[in-house]
């Protein structure tokens, strides 16, 4: 979180604008999630049966924010 705050301070000084920290964090978080979804690689397993809790939770990452 300190890296985000330091980036916000640098951005505010560079652009000479007063933006709230929240207005800086929201687009940053959305951009990071979008880039993470593009770079994610899921491999399907050819196994049958019930998926583990870990694989189920990884597939739903990011989906809860847009509901």
Biopython code that builds the backbone (N, CA, C, O; Angstrom):
import numpy as np
from Bio.PDB.StructureBuilder import StructureBuilder

atoms = [
    (1, "UNK", "N", (0.820, -1.192, 0.000)),
    (1, "UNK", "CA", (0.000, 0.000, 0.000)),
    (1, "UNK", "C", (0.867, 1.259, 0.000)),
    (1, "UNK", "O", (0.478, 2.288, -0.552)),
    (2, "UNK", "N", (2.031, 1.169, 0.618)),
    (2, "UNK", "CA", (2.890, 2.359, 0.645)),
    (2, "UNK", "C", (3.388, 2.705, -0.758)),
    (2, "UNK", "O", (3.614, 3.878, -1.057)),
    (3, "UNK", "N", (3.562, 1.704, -1.622)),
    (3, "UNK", "CA", (3.967, 1.981, -3.003)),
    (3, "UNK", "C", (2.868, 2.737, -3.745)),
    (3, "UNK", "O", (3.156, 3.608, -4.566)),
    (4, "UNK", "N", (1.618, 2.406, -3.458)),
    (4, "UNK", "CA", (0.494, 3.096, -4.098)),
    (4, "UNK", "C", (0.434, 4.543, -3.632)),
    (4, "UNK", "O", (0.228, 5.450, -4.438)),
    (5, "UNK", "N", (0.611, 4.759, -2.338)),
    (5, "UNK", "CA", (0.569, 6.123, -1.801)),
    (5, "UNK", "C", (1.733, 6.941, -2.355)),
    (5, "UNK", "O", (1.558, 8.103, -2.721)),
    (6, "UNK", "N", (2.915, 6.340, -2.416)),
    (6, "UNK", "CA", (4.063, 7.049, -2.986)),
    (6, "UNK", "C", (3.824, 7.388, -4.455)),
    (6, "UNK", "O", (4.208, 8.466, -4.911)),
    (7, "UNK", "N", (3.198, 6.484, -5.195)),
    (7, "UNK", "CA", (2.872, 6.742, -6.601)),
    (7, "UNK", "C", (1.854, 7.858, -6.727)),
    (7, "UNK", "O", (1.945, 8.689, -7.632)),
    (8, "UNK", "N", (0.888, 7.882, -5.829)),
    (8, "UNK", "CA", (-0.135, 8.933, -5.832)),
    (8, "UNK", "C", (0.497, 10.298, -5.564)),
    (8, "UNK", "O", (0.149, 11.287, -6.209)),
    (9, "UNK", "N", (1.422, 10.345, -4.617)),
    (9, "UNK", "CA", (2.107, 11.606, -4.306)),
    (9, "UNK", "C", (2.919, 12.071, -5.517)),
    (9, "UNK", "O", (2.877, 13.245, -5.884)),
    (10, "UNK", "N", (3.654, 11.151, -6.130)),
    (10, "UNK", "CA", (4.454, 11.505, -7.305)),
    (10, "UNK", "C", (3.562, 11.958, -8.456)),
    (10, "UNK", "O", (3.888, 12.923, -9.148)),
    (11, "UNK", "N", (2.445, 11.276, -8.667)),
    (11, "UNK", "CA", (1.505, 11.640, -9.730)),
    (11, "UNK", "C", (0.920, 13.031, -9.481)),
    (11, "UNK", "O", (0.823, 13.842, -10.402)),
    (12, "UNK", "N", (0.534, 13.299, -8.236)),
    (12, "UNK", "CA", (-0.055, 14.599, -7.900)),
    (12, "UNK", "C", (0.944, 15.731, -8.115)),
    (12, "UNK", "O", (0.585, 16.800, -8.607)),
    (13, "UNK", "N", (2.196, 15.490, -7.745)),
    (13, "UNK", "CA", (3.211, 16.526, -7.927)),
    (13, "UNK", "C", (3.561, 16.709, -9.400)),
    (13, "UNK", "O", (3.805, 17.831, -9.843)),
    (14, "UNK", "N", (3.586, 15.633, -10.149)),
    (14, "UNK", "CA", (3.937, 15.705, -11.561)),
    (14, "UNK", "C", (2.850, 16.399, -12.378)),
    (14, "UNK", "O", (3.149, 17.216, -13.248)),
    (15, "UNK", "N", (1.601, 16.075, -12.100)),
    (15, "UNK", "CA", (0.482, 16.630, -12.863)),
    (15, "UNK", "C", (-0.024, 17.952, -12.299)),
    (15, "UNK", "O", (-0.858, 18.608, -12.924)),
    (16, "UNK", "N", (0.464, 18.350, -11.135)),
    (16, "UNK", "CA", (0.020, 19.574, -10.452)),
    (16, "UNK", "C", (-1.497, 19.591, -10.268)),
    (16, "UNK", "O", (-2.147, 20.622, -10.438)),
    (17, "UNK", "N", (-2.039, 18.438, -9.921)),
    (17, "UNK", "CA", (-3.481, 18.295, -9.675)),
    (17, "UNK", "C", (-3.702, 17.758, -8.281)),
    (17, "UNK", "O", (-2.885, 17.010, -7.745)),
    (18, "UNK", "N", (-4.812, 18.149, -7.708)),
    (18, "UNK", "CA", (-5.207, 17.579, -6.422)),
    (18, "UNK", "C", (-6.274, 16.531, -6.696)),
    (18, "UNK", "O", (-7.429, 16.861, -6.966)),
    (19, "UNK", "N", (-5.882, 15.280, -6.627)),
    (19, "UNK", "CA", (-6.834, 14.187, -6.769)),
    (19, "UNK", "C", (-6.858, 13.418, -5.461)),
    (19, "UNK", "O", (-5.844, 13.302, -4.773)),
    (20, "UNK", "N", (-8.005, 12.907, -5.134)),
    (20, "UNK", "CA", (-8.093, 12.128, -3.900)),
    (20, "UNK", "C", (-7.407, 10.785, -4.110)),
    (20, "UNK", "O", (-7.272, 10.302, -5.235)),
    (21, "UNK", "N", (-6.988, 10.208, -3.020)),
    (21, "UNK", "CA", (-6.315, 8.910, -3.091)),
    (21, "UNK", "C", (-7.254, 7.857, -3.668)),
    (21, "UNK", "O", (-6.828, 7.002, -4.445)),
    (22, "UNK", "N", (-8.522, 7.915, -3.293)),
    (22, "UNK", "CA", (-9.491, 6.944, -3.805)),
    (22, "UNK", "C", (-9.668, 7.078, -5.316)),
    (22, "UNK", "O", (-9.769, 6.074, -6.021)),
    (23, "UNK", "N", (-9.705, 8.317, -5.817)),
    (23, "UNK", "CA", (-9.837, 8.529, -7.261)),
    (23, "UNK", "C", (-8.604, 8.052, -8.018)),
    (23, "UNK", "O", (-8.679, 7.790, -9.219)),
    (24, "UNK", "N", (-7.485, 7.937, -7.340)),
    (24, "UNK", "CA", (-6.269, 7.409, -7.952)),
    (24, "UNK", "C", (-6.239, 5.889, -7.895)),
    (24, "UNK", "O", (-5.802, 5.237, -8.843)),
    (25, "UNK", "N", (-6.705, 5.320, -6.779)),
    (25, "UNK", "CA", (-6.596, 3.878, -6.561)),
    (25, "UNK", "C", (-7.564, 3.086, -7.442)),
    (25, "UNK", "O", (-7.197, 2.032, -7.961)),
    (26, "UNK", "N", (-8.785, 3.572, -7.617)),
    (26, "UNK", "CA", (-9.801, 2.801, -8.345)),
    (26, "UNK", "C", (-9.376, 2.506, -9.788)),
    (26, "UNK", "O", (-9.400, 1.340, -10.182)),
    (27, "UNK", "N", (-8.986, 3.503, -10.595)),
    (27, "UNK", "CA", (-8.543, 3.164, -11.958)),
    (27, "UNK", "C", (-7.270, 2.320, -11.977)),
    (27, "UNK", "O", (-7.086, 1.480, -12.858)),
    (28, "UNK", "N", (-6.399, 2.549, -11.001)),
    (28, "UNK", "CA", (-5.182, 1.748, -10.913)),
    (28, "UNK", "C", (-5.514, 0.282, -10.660)),
    (28, "UNK", "O", (-4.957, -0.607, -11.305)),
    (29, "UNK", "N", (-6.416, 0.034, -9.724)),
    (29, "UNK", "CA", (-6.807, -1.342, -9.407)),
    (29, "UNK", "C", (-7.503, -2.005, -10.592)),
    (29, "UNK", "O", (-7.256, -3.176, -10.880)),
    (30, "UNK", "N", (-8.369, -1.264, -11.279)),
    (30, "UNK", "CA", (-9.054, -1.829, -12.441)),
    (30, "UNK", "C", (-8.068, -2.170, -13.557)),
    (30, "UNK", "O", (-8.207, -3.200, -14.216)),
    (31, "UNK", "N", (-7.079, -1.312, -13.770)),
    (31, "UNK", "CA", (-6.080, -1.576, -14.803)),
    (31, "UNK", "C", (-5.225, -2.787, -14.442)),
    (31, "UNK", "O", (-4.893, -3.598, -15.306)),
    (32, "UNK", "N", (-4.873, -2.907, -13.174)),
    (32, "UNK", "CA", (-4.076, -4.056, -12.747)),
    (32, "UNK", "C", (-4.861, -5.357, -12.873)),
    (32, "UNK", "O", (-4.304, -6.382, -13.264)),
    (33, "UNK", "N", (-6.150, -5.320, -12.544)),
    (33, "UNK", "CA", (-6.972, -6.527, -12.686)),
    (33, "UNK", "C", (-7.131, -6.903, -14.155)),
    (33, "UNK", "O", (-7.088, -8.083, -14.502)),
    (34, "UNK", "N", (-7.313, -5.909, -15.016)),
    (34, "UNK", "CA", (-7.462, -6.193, -16.443)),
    (34, "UNK", "C", (-6.181, -6.787, -17.015)),
    (34, "UNK", "O", (-6.232, -7.728, -17.807)),
    (35, "UNK", "N", (-5.047, -6.248, -16.621)),
    (35, "UNK", "CA", (-3.788, -6.797, -17.136)),
    (35, "UNK", "C", (-3.525, -8.184, -16.563)),
    (35, "UNK", "O", (-2.932, -9.028, -17.234)),
    (36, "UNK", "N", (-3.957, -8.425, -15.340)),
    (36, "UNK", "CA", (-3.798, -9.753, -14.749)),
    (36, "UNK", "C", (-4.656, -10.789, -15.445)),
    (36, "UNK", "O", (-4.236, -11.934, -15.611)),
    (37, "UNK", "N", (-5.858, -10.397, -15.858)),
    (37, "UNK", "CA", (-6.730, -11.331, -16.570)),
    (37, "UNK", "C", (-6.184, -11.651, -17.952)),
    (37, "UNK", "O", (-6.340, -12.771, -18.439)),
    (38, "UNK", "N", (-5.540, -10.667, -18.591)),
    (38, "UNK", "CA", (-4.967, -10.919, -19.909)),
    (38, "UNK", "C", (-3.757, -11.838, -19.824)),
    (38, "UNK", "O", (-3.524, -12.647, -20.722)),
    (39, "UNK", "N", (-2.998, -11.718, -18.758)),
    (39, "UNK", "CA", (-1.771, -12.503, -18.625)),
    (39, "UNK", "C", (-1.991, -13.854, -17.959)),
    (39, "UNK", "O", (-1.076, -14.676, -17.921)),
    (40, "UNK", "N", (-3.175, -14.095, -17.439)),
    (40, "UNK", "CA", (-3.431, -15.352, -16.730)),
    (40, "UNK", "C", (-3.518, -16.498, -17.729)),
    (40, "UNK", "O", (-4.072, -16.358, -18.820)),
    (41, "UNK", "N", (-2.969, -17.608, -17.337)),
    (41, "UNK", "CA", (-3.034, -18.799, -18.177)),
    (41, "UNK", "C", (-3.622, -19.924, -17.348)),
    (41, "UNK", "O", (-3.039, -20.356, -16.354)),
    (42, "UNK", "N", (-4.773, -20.386, -17.770)),
    (42, "UNK", "CA", (-5.418, -21.494, -17.083)),
    (42, "UNK", "C", (-5.259, -22.740, -17.934)),
    (42, "UNK", "O", (-5.486, -22.716, -19.144)),
    (43, "UNK", "N", (-4.874, -23.804, -17.304)),
    (43, "UNK", "CA", (-4.767, -25.067, -18.012)),
    (43, "UNK", "C", (-5.858, -25.984, -17.497)),
    (43, "UNK", "O", (-6.021, -26.178, -16.292)),
    (44, "UNK", "N", (-6.593, -26.537, -18.430)),
    (44, "UNK", "CA", (-7.642, -27.475, -18.037)),
    (44, "UNK", "C", (-7.033, -28.838, -17.802)),
    (44, "UNK", "O", (-6.179, -29.309, -18.553)),
    (45, "UNK", "N", (-7.499, -29.448, -16.744)),
    (45, "UNK", "CA", (-7.065, -30.818, -16.482)),
    (45, "UNK", "C", (-8.086, -31.767, -17.078)),
    (45, "UNK", "O", (-9.285, -31.487, -17.084)),
    (46, "UNK", "N", (-7.611, -32.861, -17.564)),
    (46, "UNK", "CA", (-8.519, -33.807, -18.201)),
    (46, "UNK", "C", (-9.088, -34.794, -17.193)),
    (46, "UNK", "O", (-9.649, -35.819, -17.579)),
    (47, "UNK", "N", (-8.952, -34.498, -15.916)),
    (47, "UNK", "CA", (-9.458, -35.399, -14.892)),
    (47, "UNK", "C", (-10.955, -35.257, -14.706)),
    (47, "UNK", "O", (-11.550, -34.234, -15.047)),
    (48, "UNK", "N", (-11.537, -36.281, -14.171)),
    (48, "UNK", "CA", (-12.955, -36.229, -13.869)),
    (48, "UNK", "C", (-13.112, -36.127, -12.364)),
    (48, "UNK", "O", (-12.185, -36.428, -11.612)),
    (49, "UNK", "N", (-14.252, -35.716, -11.941)),
    (49, "UNK", "CA", (-14.502, -35.612, -10.513)),
    (49, "UNK", "C", (-14.624, -34.170, -10.069)),
    (49, "UNK", "O", (-14.673, -33.244, -10.879)),
    (50, "UNK", "N", (-14.670, -34.015, -8.810)),
    (50, "UNK", "CA", (-14.904, -32.717, -8.208)),
    (50, "UNK", "C", (-13.606, -31.902, -8.163)),
    (50, "UNK", "O", (-12.564, -32.426, -7.770)),
    (51, "UNK", "N", (-13.661, -30.610, -8.567)),
    (51, "UNK", "CA", (-12.449, -29.789, -8.500)),
    (51, "UNK", "C", (-12.112, -29.431, -7.049)),
    (51, "UNK", "O", (-12.989, -29.389, -6.185)),
    (52, "UNK", "N", (-10.856, -29.180, -6.808)),
    (52, "UNK", "CA", (-10.438, -28.824, -5.458)),
    (52, "UNK", "C", (-10.918, -27.419, -5.111)),
    (52, "UNK", "O", (-11.289, -26.648, -5.996)),
    (53, "UNK", "N", (-10.909, -27.090, -3.833)),
    (53, "UNK", "CA", (-11.320, -25.755, -3.402)),
    (53, "UNK", "C", (-10.399, -24.688, -3.974)),
    (53, "UNK", "O", (-10.846, -23.587, -4.297)),
    (54, "UNK", "N", (-9.126, -25.004, -4.102)),
    (54, "UNK", "CA", (-8.168, -24.036, -4.625)),
    (54, "UNK", "C", (-8.482, -23.673, -6.065)),
    (54, "UNK", "O", (-8.493, -22.490, -6.406)),
    (55, "UNK", "N", (-8.732, -24.634, -6.901)),
    (55, "UNK", "CA", (-8.999, -24.331, -8.304)),
    (55, "UNK", "C", (-10.326, -23.601, -8.466)),
    (55, "UNK", "O", (-10.454, -22.748, -9.345)),
    (56, "UNK", "N", (-11.313, -23.919, -7.636)),
    (56, "UNK", "CA", (-12.585, -23.204, -7.720)),
    (56, "UNK", "C", (-12.418, -21.756, -7.311)),
    (56, "UNK", "O", (-13.016, -20.872, -7.925)),
    (57, "UNK", "N", (-11.619, -21.493, -6.287)),
    (57, "UNK", "CA", (-11.452, -20.116, -5.830)),
    (57, "UNK", "C", (-10.621, -19.312, -6.818)),
    (57, "UNK", "O", (-10.843, -18.108, -6.952)),
    (58, "UNK", "N", (-9.673, -19.932, -7.513)),
    (58, "UNK", "CA", (-8.867, -19.209, -8.486)),
    (58, "UNK", "C", (-9.684, -18.813, -9.704)),
    (58, "UNK", "O", (-9.436, -17.762, -10.294)),
    (59, "UNK", "N", (-10.636, -19.618, -10.083)),
    (59, "UNK", "CA", (-11.447, -19.303, -11.253)),
    (59, "UNK", "C", (-12.399, -18.146, -11.007)),
    (59, "UNK", "O", (-12.818, -17.487, -11.959)),
    (60, "UNK", "N", (-12.751, -17.882, -9.762)),
    (60, "UNK", "CA", (-13.716, -16.827, -9.478)),
    (60, "UNK", "C", (-13.061, -15.533, -9.015)),
    (60, "UNK", "O", (-13.763, -14.623, -8.574)),
    (61, "UNK", "N", (-11.750, -15.422, -9.100)),
    (61, "UNK", "CA", (-11.061, -14.202, -8.681)),
    (61, "UNK", "C", (-11.436, -13.069, -9.622)),
    (61, "UNK", "O", (-11.339, -13.216, -10.840)),
    (62, "UNK", "N", (-11.855, -11.961, -9.080)),
    (62, "UNK", "CA", (-12.207, -10.797, -9.875)),
    (62, "UNK", "C", (-13.647, -10.771, -10.331)),
    (62, "UNK", "O", (-14.138, -9.711, -10.719)),
    (63, "UNK", "N", (-14.334, -11.872, -10.303)),
    (63, "UNK", "CA", (-15.718, -11.897, -10.761)),
    (63, "UNK", "C", (-16.665, -11.266, -9.755)),
    (63, "UNK", "O", (-17.722, -10.766, -10.141)),
    (64, "UNK", "N", (-16.317, -11.275, -8.485)),
    (64, "UNK", "CA", (-17.220, -10.761, -7.462)),
    (64, "UNK", "C", (-17.273, -9.247, -7.453)),
    (64, "UNK", "O", (-18.235, -8.679, -6.936)),
    (65, "UNK", "N", (-16.280, -8.575, -8.003)),
    (65, "UNK", "CA", (-16.244, -7.115, -7.967)),
    (65, "UNK", "C", (-17.283, -6.520, -8.902)),
    (65, "UNK", "O", (-17.849, -5.470, -8.595)),
    (66, "UNK", "N", (-17.546, -7.149, -10.014)),
    (66, "UNK", "CA", (-18.436, -6.577, -11.014)),
    (66, "UNK", "C", (-19.889, -6.993, -10.848)),
    (66, "UNK", "O", (-20.706, -6.695, -11.720)),
    (67, "UNK", "N", (-20.235, -7.657, -9.779)),
    (67, "UNK", "CA", (-21.626, -8.083, -9.609)),
    (67, "UNK", "C", (-22.442, -7.031, -8.932)),
    (67, "UNK", "O", (-23.637, -7.224, -8.709)),
]
sb = StructureBuilder()
sb.init_structure("model")
sb.init_model(0)
sb.init_chain("A")
sb.init_seg("    ")
for serial, (resi, resn, name, xyz) in enumerate(atoms, 1):
    if name == "N":
        sb.init_residue(resn, " ", resi, " ")
    sb.init_atom(name, np.array(xyz, "f"), 0.0, 1.0, " ", f" {name:<3s}", serial, name[0])
structure = sb.get_structure()
